[in-house]
Every structure is written in C-alpha cells, then in structure tokens.
Amino acid sequence: MQKPKNIAIVGSGLVGALLSIYLKKRGHKVDVYDRRPDIRKIEFSGRSINLAMSARGWKALKKVNIDEEIKRIGIPMDKRAIHAIGKPVYFQNYGKTGESIYSISRSVLNKKMIDLAEKEGVKFFFNSKVWDVSLPEATLFVGETEKSEWEELKYDIVFGADGAFSRVRHKMQRRSLFNYSQEFLNTGYKELTILPNADGTHKLNKNSLHIWPRGNFMFIALPNLDGSFTCTLFMPFEGEESFSKLKTEEAVRDFFEKYFPTVKDDISNLVNDFFKNPTSTLVTIKCYPWTYWDKAALVGDSAHAIVPFYGQGMNAGFEDITVLNELMDKYNDDWGKIFKEYEKERKPNADAVAELSYRNFIEMSTKTADEKFILRKKIEKWFSDKYPDKWVPLYSRVTFSERPYSEALEIGDFQKSIMDEVMIMEEIETKWNSEEVEKLILKLLDRKP
C-alpha cells in the first residue's frame, strides 16, 4: 500500500470515475468534482456516441474486478455491417473467431462507474465548478460562478480528468515550455436513435457495428440492450451535403430517404432526434507535459482528446490508468517518478492513436464498401491465418492487443507498403490466394519496418 494521500479528481466521466476506484483501493482519500449535475438524476445530453470497449479497456476494468459486471451492460460486436446503396448488406469480421468489441451506452456505463466508485468510498461533488487550480499547492478553487466567492480546497495531488477543454490543463498551459495544439475536423456529428421492434428486438443485426459509408459523410449504428441502436450521423458543417443544408424537416426526410433507405421505417424518429439533439464538434488535442512535479497530472481526454473513429478514446484513457497503476506498483510513494515516467510512456502512444483514429475515419466513410479495399482485407486475413506469427492486421493490433499504439502505427505503415505492392499485381482479383502472392508477401516482409 502507498502512503495515503488526499487526492482530488476533476471530472466524473469514465476515466475520472475509474481512476477514483483505483486510487481508493490503494487506500487514498479521493474526492471527485464535476461542474455538471449528477448524470444519474438527469436526462443525458444527447451528445453521445456509443462506446466500443476493447482489450485495453477490459484490462483496466479486470484489474479492479469490475469487468464481468460491465460486460453485462454491453453487447458484443464481432463484425462491421456495411450498408452500400443498391447492394445487399456486407459483413466484415473484426478479428479472429471469438474476438469482439462491446457496444456500451456511454450514459449507462458512466452511471454504473459512479455507483461502483461510491461503493468503494469515493466522494462525488456535483455542480461544483472548478474555476482555478494552484498547481504548486494542489489546491482547487470552487465557486458557483466565475465572479462569486471561491472556496479554497487543499489536496496533496490533483488529477485533471475533465475532458477536452480541461480546466486543469488550462492552468498548465500558462506555464512556459508547455506545448499545446487543437485541431477541429470540418466534420461534426449528431446523435440519433433507431427504435426497437414492438417486441423489443433489434431491427438490424445486433452483433454488428453498422456503417452506411457515403464518401465525405456516413451514418453508424451501435446496439443497445433495450433493442434500440444509438446512431451517429457524421457530416461536414458546410458544403453540398452538410449540416448547413438540413434546416427543415422535409430536407432531413428527403436526405435519409435518398442516402439511408434501409432505415426508412425509423425516419420519423430520426427527424425528431435530428432537431432535438445538438450538432457537436470533433477535435484532436495534443499537449505536453501532462504533469506538474508530484502535484498534478492529466488523464484521458484532458491530455489527448482524439476523434472517435477507432473507438479508442475511452480505451486509451483507461490504459492511462493501467500504466499509472503499474508505475505506482514500481515507484510506490515517489509520485514525481510516477508522473514523469507516465507522461514519457504515454505521450508517443497518445499521438499514435490520434493519427490512427483520423485515418480510420477515411477508411470507414470512403473505403469499407470499395471492392479493392474488400479484396485487400481478404488477402490480409488469408495470409494472417496462414502465418499468424508474421502478420497481425492493424485493426487487431489496435483493438485486440495490449501492445503500444506507437508500435501498431509503425508496423501498420510497413504492412500497408507491402499490401500496396500486392494490390498492383496483374490479375490480383483471381490469384489473391495463390502461392505467387504468398511468396511475394514473405519476400517483402524480410525488409522489416
């Protein structure tokens, strides 16, 4: 056990709640502050994209013995279901037999995590707005408004788990030699819902992540336990096909009937959601350093917000906690070393998953229904099944592995260069699983990344 510390976590989201469980189990006193109301007592915001829990997330949950409880509120998805216009639904398996990611409602998971943290003895303070942080003293300044009188709350350590626009990180940004960047996509998103059948069953295959790829925009749907699907429309803010063009119910209805005919039975509900729910932005945030001596540290989106197209935002945040926990085991009460090693190890991997997530947006929206892309994936799977020790597809390296994201990116780029050469072979469509292709890949693999 570490020497007990008085620790504050700013942010009661998924990463903040899980971190509080870890720290409380280590014997620390843990208080969590959030400017929002208790989400267990209010309707969720309508800004959600269902979560895709994968290997890194499960590892973090298993360490504190809550993985089985969380699995009960999720649905395994072992494949993509591709809805191309004018074609039958096409399925693409994610990994090997038995490998799945889990669709979990963000609000359901967040409520459950807060409940579990409270059972451990963590104290939550909702509607508590942190306006300032003194990093050297690990002190929070909390008040009703920015101009009201603030309460000064002294701690030993402060963690910033307060999201992409973190107040704790904002304070760190005022230091010299602090690097920070934010980049918004010109694509936004809107949460929508496909309702269940009258008998509570799912209208689409429930063990698939459904994608309607349409070039510069796309529609996705992830299953929920109640038979519904949480859907997300990703579109540019401006342009010929964009949110700016969808201002009336008639325009939205025509848009869905034209581009997403397989959801025609839910168009009325989709139109209602379209005008009820906000249009949200997508941002990538990078910064460094993530810590201040032995007094403060950033975790999750506060340190590395990414776009959601690899389903790794939550998983990467949970992996932050896994790494922190391993370093606490290694360095015990030396929080200076813990924090320094933490940011050094996690920064390259955060940058790598940010790049991978952006690239996957291009893949999901423009390539998943492309015949050449489908063949490419078929060849990779065929070769990987023959030589599992020589070839692991990039998606599996990211999703079903606990190896570093930076390694997945590097090897993925190397494998892409090999497949680029394979795909320009003459008559590749007919000899894709031939000895000739096998020999070429084996030869190219000798180049090593």
N, C-alpha and C positions, 0 to 999 in steps of 0.2 A: 504493500500500500504506500502511496505517496503521502507526504505530509499534507494534511487537509488545508485547502485554500478556500478563500471566499471569492467565488467566481461569478461574473455576470456574463450572460449571453444576450446580445441584442438581436432579436429576431426569433419568432416562434415557428418559423417554417419547418420544412422537413429536415434540413441539415441542423438547424438550431436545436430542434427537439431531440434528434438522435444524439447529437453531441452532449446534450444535457444528461441523457441516460448514461452515456459512457463515463462522464465526469462524476456523476452521483454514485455510480457503482464503485468508483475509486475512492470514495469517502469524502469528496469535496462538498462544500455547501454551494448550491447552484440556484441562481435566480435568473429567470428569463423575462426580458422586457420586449413588448411589442406595441407599436403605435396603433395597431388595429384592434377592433373588438375581438373577443373570443370567437373563433370561427365555428365552434361547436354550438353557438347560440344564435347565429345569423345565417342568412342565405349566402351561398358562396358567390363570388364576384362575377362569374360569367367570363372570366379571362383564363380559362384552364385548357391545357392540352393534357389528355390522359398520359400517365407515366408509363414507361416501359422498363420495368425492373429487370436487370440482367445480372451477370455473375458478380460484378464489383459491388453492386448494391446488396445482393444476398449475402456476400461475405461479411459486410459490415453489420447486417442485421443478425446473422448467425452468431457472431462473436458475443453478443449480449442476449442471445437465446430468445429472440423475438421473430425469427424468420418464419417459423411454422404458423404463427398467429397471423402474420402479414400475408402469407400465401392464401389464407382462407378468404381474403378480401380481393383477390386478384383472379384473372383468367389467363391461362397460358395461351400464347400465340406462337405457333411453330412455323408460320409462313406469312408471306405477303399475298394478298389477293388483288390482282391488277385488273382494273375496270377500264379497258380501252373502248372508245366509241366504235360501235358496229362489230365488236368481236366478243366471243364468249369470255367469261372471267378466266384469267390465267393465274395459276398459283406458283410462287417461288419459295421453296423451303429456305428457312434462315440458316440452318446448320445441319448437323447430323441427326439421325433419328433420336428422339427424346430431348433434343435441345429446343428450348422455348424461351421467349421473353414473356413477361407477365404484364398485362394491362391492368393498371390500378388507378382508380379515381384519385386525383390529387387531393380533393377535399376530404374524401373518406380516409385516405392514408394519413393526412395531416391531423385530423381529429383523433385517430387511433394513436398516433405517436405522442400527442399531447397527453392523452389519457394514460399511456404507459409511463411517460415521464413523471406525471403526478403520482402514480403508484409508487415510484421509486423515492419520492420525497422532494422532487424538484418543485420550486415555487414559480408560478407564472403571474406576471403583472401585465394585464392587457390595458388598452387605452392609455399606455404610458409612453409618451413621446420623448425620445432622447434627442435633445437639441444640440448638445455639445459633449465632447469627451476630452478629458485631460489624460493624455497617454502616459506621461511620466508617473502620474499618481493612480492610474487605472480608475478614474473617477467619472461617473456619469452625471450629467445634469439633465434632470427630467422635469418637464412642466407641461401645463395644459396648452399653452400657446408659446410661440417663439418670444413674445414680449411679456409673458407673465413671469411671476417669480418662480425660479427653478429650485428644485430640491437637489442637494448635492449628495450623491451616493458613492461611498468609497469602497473599492474592491481591491483584491490582490491581482486579479487578472481579468481582462475584458476580451471577449470574443465577438467579432463582428460577423453575424450570420444574417444580416439584414438586407440581403439581395443586391441586385444590380446597381441600385442607387443608394448604396450603403452610407449611413451617417458616420459610421466608424471609419470607413475608408476615406470619406470626405475630409475627415480630420487628418488622416495620414497624408493626404495629398498636399497639405500645406507645408510639409517638411521638404527640405532641399533633398535632391537626389532621389526623389520619388517619381517613377515613370508611370504614366497613365495614358491609356487611349480608349476611345469608344467608337464603334462603327455600327451605324444602323443600316439594315437592309432597306432597300426601297420597296420591300415586300412586307406586308402586315398580315395579321391573322384575326379570324373571328370564330368564336366557339359556337357550334350548332349541335343539334341533337336529332338522332333517328330514334323514334319511339319503338317500344317492343310491340310484338303482335298482341292481340286481345288476350291470348292465353299466357302472356308473359315470356314467350320465347323470342329469340333473336330473329330479325328479318334477314340477316346476312349470316354467312358462316362465322360462328362466334370465336373460333380459334385462329383467326387471321387478323392481321392489320390490313385494312382495306385502303387502297390507293386509287384515285382517279387522276392519272397524270395528264396534264393538258399543256405542257410546254412551260410557259412562264407563270402558270398558276396551277394549283392542284387542290384536291379535296381528299381528306383522310378520315377514317373512322376506326375507333378502338372500342372493343366491347366492354360493357358493364355487367355486373351480376344480376341487375334487375331486368335484363333483356334489352336494354337500350344501348345505343352507341354514342359516345362522345365524339363529335366530329369537329374538324377544323378546316376552314377554308383559308388557304394561303394565296394571297394575290398582291400585285403591285398596288400602291396607293394611287398612282396616276397612270394614264395610258389608255389604249384602245379597250383592253379587257382589264378593268381595275375597279377598286372600291369606289373611285370617284364617279364611275358610270352607273352605279347601282344605287340610285337615290329614291326610286319608287317601288312599291310592291310589284307592279307589273313588270318592271325591268328585272327585278330579282327572280320573279317566277319564270320569265322567259329565259333568263340565264341558266337556271337549274334545269329547265326542260331541254335546253339545247345541249348543254355540256355534261349533265349528270342524269341521263334518262333512267338509270337503274334505281334512283331514289325518288321517282315521281310520286310514289304513294305518300311520301313524307314532305312534299313541297310546301304545303300549308304551314306545317310546323316549322320547317326550315326558314320560311319567310318571316314568321313570327319571331324566331330566335335572331334572325339577321338584324332586325331593327331594335330588339330588346337588348342585345349584348353589344359591348363596345368593340371597336376595331383597335387592336393592340399592335404595338411595335415589336420588332425583333432586333436585339442588339448584342454585339460581341464586345466584352470589356476585358482589357488586359492591364495589369499593373504589376509593380514590383518596387520595393519589397512588400511582403504580406504581413510582416510582423514589426513590432516595436520592442526591442530588447526582450525582457522577460515579462512584459506587462500586457501586451495586446497582440492579437492575431486575427487575420481574416480567414474565413472558410466559405466554401460553396460559391454562389454567385457573387458574393461581395468581392472575392478575389479573382474570379474567372467566369463571368457570365458568357454563355455560348448560345448559339441558335439551336433549336430543338430537333434538328433533322437526323441525328443519330440516336436519339433517345438516351443521351448520356449525361445530361445536365445534373439530374439527381444522382445518378450512379457515380459521376465524378466527384460530386460534393460528399457523398458517403465515403468514397475512397479517401478523401482528405482526412476523414475521421479515423479510418483504418490506419493510415500512415501515422497520424498523431498518436494513436494508441500504441503502436509499435515503438515509437520513439519515447513515449512515456515509460514503457517497459525497459527500454535500453538506458535512458538517462535519469530515470526516477525523478528527483526534485530539481534537476538542473534545467529550469524552463528556458533559459537563454539558449542552451544547446538544442533543446527540443524544438524551439521555434526556428532556429537558424537552419537546422537540418530539414525541417518540414518544408520551408519555402524553397530550399535548394532542390529538394527531390521533386516537389510537386509542380513547380513553375514550368519546366520543359514539357511535362505531360499535359498540363492545362493548355499550353499553346498548341500542342499536337492535336488534342481533341477538338479544339476550336476550329482548326483547319479541316479536320475530318468531318465535322458537323456541317460546315459550309459546303464542302464537296458533295456530301450526301443529299443536300437539297437539290443540286443539279441532277444527281442520279435519280432521285425519286420523281422529280417533276418532268424530266425530259427523256430519261433512258429506259425506265422499267418496262415500257411497252415496245421498245425498239427491238427488232428481230436480231440485229447484230449483237446488242447487249445481252439478249437472252441466250444466244449461242455462246457468247463469251463466258457467261456464268456456268453454262452447261459443261464447257470444256474444263473450267477450273474445278468444278465438282468432280468430274470424271477423273481428272489427274490427281486430285486430292484424295479421292477414295483409293486410288492405286498406290499412292505414295504419301500417306498421312504424315510421315516424318519429314518430308521435303516441302510440302505445300499446305499451308493453312490459309484459307481465304481471308481477305481483310476483314470482312464483317465478323467472322468468327474470332479473329484476333482481338477485335474491339469489344465484342458483346459477350462471348462465351469464354473469355480468358481473363486472367488477372495480371498478365504481363503489362509492362508500361505502355501507355498510349504512344509515347515517342517511338518505341520500338515498332509498334503496329504501323505507324505512319511511314517509317523508313523502309520496312520490309514490304509494305503495301505498294510504295512507289517502285521498288525493284520488281515486284511481281507484275505491276502494270506495264513496265517496259518490256517484259517478256511476252505478255499477252498481246501487246501492240504488234510485235513481230509475228506472233502466231496468227493473228487475225488477218494479216495481209497475204498469207499463203494462198496460192491458187487452189480453188475448189475446196476451201476450208469447210464449206457447208456440208460436203459429202464425206470428207475424210477427217472430221473433227476428232474422232476417237481411234485414229489409226496409229500404227507403230511409228510412222513418219512424224506425226505430231508429238508423240511421246518422246522420241529421240531428240527432237528439237528443243523441247522444254528442258529435258535433262541436261542438254549441252549448254543452254543459256543459263541454267541455274549455277553452273560452275563459275560464272563470273562473280557471283556473290555480291551483296549490296555493300 
